[in-house]
Amino acid sequence: MYKYILLFASLFIVTSAFAEDKCIAYKTKPIVKIDKPDWVKKVGQPLRMMDLYHGNVVATLVDEYDIIVNIDELPNHEGFCVGIKDINAFIGYSDFLVKVDMRHKLDSCSYKTVLEHEGEHIHAYLSVIDDFQNDLKDSVFSAANSIMPIFVKTESDISTAIDDLNSKLQMHPDLILVKQKISAAEELRNAKIDEENKQYEKLQKCSNG
């Protein structure tokens, strides 16, 4: 039984490798296009009290990949090779929810001051994404270019192969690394804004209203 399992596993590995070899000739260099989504800002005042001098920004990151594939039928109806042709990616922030302490009356001096400060944080998020555009494109390209076409036996398996390509792309180390770098840059830029504490002096000049 033990020998049988080893033999079966070996055959599976050889068969899988042979199937992938069939698709090497159909590998193409992908074209990558990256766009940023339009974004909107919403403002709310939670019932629970917050830091009086700081608001809070909840940023929603969009990270979507539209994969266009090549589907090549092998000779003698052996199957199909499904590979990445182009990638249209949307990477960026789609909306920001700004939370302001409820003790700041709507449209008051202090309310506007806190909003202005949180607007600096929004700008920080957006500027980091702008700064990383080339890195994002290079990372998406290197990831996509490293993924070999997938061999499938029947047409009904093509959609599953496309899902596998998408999964391999999003889990690729190059993409994970660039997103980690973006997150670190955002954290540093936002920390710098809070260290400057510009809003404190402005809030002191505001009336209690």
C-alpha positions as CSV (number, residue, x, y, z in Angstrom):
1,M,0.0,0.0,0.0
2,Y,2.8,2.4,0.9
3,K,4.7,1.6,-2.4
4,Y,1.5,2.1,-4.3
5,I,0.9,5.6,-2.9
6,L,4.5,6.6,-3.7
7,L,4.1,5.3,-7.2
8,F,0.8,7.2,-7.7
9,A,2.3,10.4,-6.3
10,S,5.3,10.2,-8.7
11,L,3.1,9.6,-11.6
12,F,1.0,12.6,-10.7
13,I,4.1,14.9,-10.4
14,V,5.4,13.7,-13.8
15,T,2.0,14.1,-15.5
16,S,1.5,17.6,-14.1
17,A,4.9,18.7,-15.1
18,F,4.4,17.3,-18.6
19,A,1.0,19.1,-18.9
20,E,2.6,22.4,-17.9
21,D,5.5,21.9,-20.4
22,K,2.9,21.7,-23.1
23,C,1.9,25.3,-22.4
24,I,5.3,26.9,-22.2
25,A,5.2,27.8,-25.9
26,Y,2.0,29.7,-25.3
27,K,3.5,32.0,-22.6
28,T,3.2,35.7,-23.6
29,K,4.5,38.9,-21.9
30,P,1.5,40.5,-20.2
31,I,0.5,44.2,-20.7
32,V,-0.3,45.9,-17.4
33,K,-2.5,48.9,-16.9
34,I,-3.1,50.4,-13.5
35,D,-5.8,53.0,-12.7
36,K,-6.8,54.6,-9.5
37,P,-10.5,54.6,-8.5
38,D,-12.4,57.8,-8.0
39,W,-12.8,58.5,-4.3
40,V,-15.4,60.2,-2.0
41,K,-15.3,61.6,1.5
42,K,-18.0,61.1,4.1
43,V,-18.1,62.7,7.5
44,G,-19.8,61.3,10.6
45,Q,-19.9,62.1,14.3
46,P,-20.2,58.9,16.4
47,L,-22.3,58.9,19.6
48,R,-19.3,57.7,21.6
49,M,-16.8,60.4,22.6
50,M,-13.5,60.5,20.8
51,D,-10.3,62.4,21.2
52,L,-11.3,66.0,21.2
53,Y,-8.3,67.2,19.2
54,H,-8.1,64.4,16.7
55,G,-10.7,62.9,14.3
56,N,-10.2,59.6,12.7
57,V,-10.0,58.5,9.0
58,V,-11.2,55.1,7.9
59,A,-9.7,54.5,4.4
60,T,-11.1,51.8,2.0
61,L,-8.4,50.4,-0.3
62,V,-9.5,49.0,-3.6
63,D,-7.2,46.2,-4.9
64,E,-8.9,44.7,-7.9
65,Y,-7.4,42.8,-10.9
66,D,-9.2,42.2,-14.2
67,I,-7.3,39.5,-15.9
68,I,-7.6,39.1,-19.7
69,V,-6.5,35.6,-20.8
70,N,-5.2,33.8,-23.9
71,I,-7.0,30.5,-24.4
72,D,-5.1,28.3,-26.8
73,E,-6.3,24.9,-28.0
74,L,-3.6,22.2,-28.2
75,P,-3.2,20.0,-31.3
76,N,-5.2,16.8,-31.5
77,H,-7.8,18.2,-29.0
78,E,-5.4,17.4,-26.1
79,G,-6.7,20.3,-24.1
80,F,-6.2,24.0,-23.6
81,C,-3.6,26.4,-22.3
82,V,-5.0,29.3,-20.3
83,G,-2.5,32.1,-19.7
84,I,-2.4,35.8,-18.7
85,K,-2.5,38.2,-21.6
86,D,-3.3,41.6,-20.1
87,I,-4.1,42.9,-16.6
88,N,-6.3,46.0,-15.9
89,A,-5.8,46.8,-12.2
90,F,-7.6,49.3,-10.0
91,I,-5.5,50.0,-7.0
92,G,-6.1,52.9,-4.6
93,Y,-8.6,54.4,-2.2
94,S,-12.3,54.6,-3.1
95,D,-13.7,56.3,0.0
96,F,-12.7,57.9,3.3
97,L,-14.9,58.0,6.3
98,V,-13.9,60.9,8.6
99,K,-15.1,60.7,12.2
100,V,-15.3,63.9,14.3
101,D,-16.0,64.0,18.0
102,M,-19.6,64.9,18.7
103,R,-18.6,67.8,21.0
104,H,-17.6,69.8,17.9
105,K,-20.8,71.4,16.7
106,L,-21.5,71.0,12.9
107,D,-19.8,73.7,10.9
108,S,-18.2,75.3,14.0
109,C,-14.7,76.6,14.0
110,S,-13.4,73.6,15.9
111,Y,-15.3,71.2,13.7
112,K,-13.8,72.7,10.5
113,T,-10.3,72.7,12.1
114,V,-10.5,68.9,12.9
115,L,-11.8,68.3,9.4
116,E,-8.9,70.2,7.9
117,H,-6.5,68.2,9.9
118,E,-8.1,64.9,8.8
119,G,-7.9,66.2,5.3
120,E,-4.2,66.2,5.6
121,H,-4.3,62.5,6.5
122,I,-6.5,61.8,3.4
123,H,-3.9,63.7,1.3
124,A,-1.2,61.5,2.9
125,Y,-3.0,58.3,1.8
126,L,-3.5,59.6,-1.7
127,S,0.0,60.9,-2.1
128,V,1.6,57.6,-1.1
129,I,-0.5,55.8,-3.8
130,D,0.7,58.4,-6.3
131,D,4.3,57.9,-5.3
132,F,4.1,54.1,-5.7
133,Q,2.5,54.0,-9.1
134,N,5.7,52.8,-10.9
135,D,6.4,50.3,-8.1
136,L,2.9,49.0,-8.4
137,K,3.1,48.6,-12.1
138,D,6.5,46.9,-11.9
139,S,5.3,44.5,-9.2
140,V,2.1,43.5,-11.0
141,F,4.0,43.0,-14.2
142,S,6.8,40.8,-12.6
143,A,4.1,38.8,-10.8
144,A,2.0,38.2,-13.9
145,N,5.0,37.5,-16.0
146,S,6.2,34.8,-13.7
147,I,2.9,32.9,-13.9
148,M,2.9,30.1,-16.5
149,P,-0.2,29.2,-18.5
150,I,-2.3,26.5,-16.9
151,F,-3.2,23.3,-18.8
152,V,-6.8,22.1,-18.7
153,K,-8.4,19.1,-20.4
154,T,-11.8,20.5,-21.2
155,E,-13.5,23.9,-21.8
156,S,-15.5,23.5,-18.6
157,D,-12.2,23.8,-16.6
158,I,-11.2,27.1,-18.1
159,S,-13.1,29.3,-15.6
160,T,-11.4,27.4,-12.8
161,A,-8.0,28.0,-14.4
162,I,-8.7,31.7,-14.6
163,D,-9.6,31.8,-10.9
164,D,-6.3,30.0,-10.2
165,L,-4.4,32.6,-12.2
166,N,-6.0,35.4,-10.3
167,S,-5.2,33.7,-7.0
168,K,-1.6,33.1,-8.0
169,L,-1.3,36.8,-9.0
170,Q,-2.7,38.2,-5.7
171,M,-0.7,35.8,-3.6
172,H,2.6,36.6,-5.4
173,P,5.4,37.8,-3.1
174,D,6.1,40.8,-5.3
175,L,2.6,42.1,-4.8
176,I,2.5,41.3,-1.1
177,L,5.8,43.1,-0.7
178,V,4.8,46.3,-2.5
179,K,1.6,46.6,-0.5
180,Q,3.6,46.2,2.7
181,K,5.8,49.0,1.6
182,I,2.8,51.2,0.8
183,S,1.3,50.5,4.3
184,A,4.6,51.4,5.9
185,A,5.0,54.6,4.0
186,E,1.4,55.6,4.8
187,E,2.0,55.0,8.5
188,L,5.2,57.2,8.5
189,R,3.5,60.0,6.6
190,N,0.5,60.0,8.9
191,A,2.6,59.9,12.0
192,K,4.6,63.0,10.8
193,I,1.3,64.9,10.3
194,D,0.3,64.1,13.9
195,E,3.7,65.0,15.3
196,E,3.4,68.5,13.8
197,N,0.3,69.1,15.9
198,K,-0.8,72.1,13.8
199,Q,-4.4,71.7,14.8
200,Y,-3.9,72.4,18.5
201,E,-3.0,76.0,18.0
202,K,-5.9,76.5,15.6
203,L,-8.3,74.9,18.0
204,Q,-7.2,77.2,20.8
205,K,-8.2,80.2,18.7
206,C,-11.6,78.7,18.1
207,S,-14.6,79.7,20.2
208,N,-16.2,77.0,22.3
209,G,-19.0,76.9,19.7
